[in-house]
Amino acid sequence: MSLQILRPVTIKARVTESLKARLTAELNAAIKQLDDEMAELESQVKRAQLTATISPQQQLQLHQLVEQERAVRAEKKAQLQEEIRRVQALPLGAEVVQGTIQATATVKVGDSLDALMTAEIVVEDGKVIEIRGEV
């Protein structure tokens, strides 16, 4: 007798120059998005300040809100820049976890459940190069 189950499969990527370049480009795009959002926010604030309908108290609240948003985005930007430094420091050939997917597996009496639950797929530049664990 056997049973079909869902199990986690870890996806690992072997570090190559192209993986580093792709990850760095993705992180730089996220930084640019943060910069663009901040520029748009500042532009909206300037437009609001130029209108005569905004009171001094509202201007103060708006200024405080913008400062909070600026601080949040600056923290996110610093985190992304640190992530870029970590990506650049990865040694070529190392394996990094990219995520987990679910896959079906057939379980029979006597199978090692631990072996079934530790399956991994290793990819290099988008191609599967190795499957580890019980299939």
Summary of the structure (lengths in Angstrom):
residues: 135
radius of gyration: 24.2
end to end distance: 17.6
largest distance: 78.4
contacts: 323
relative contact order: 0.26
helix: 53%
strand: 28%
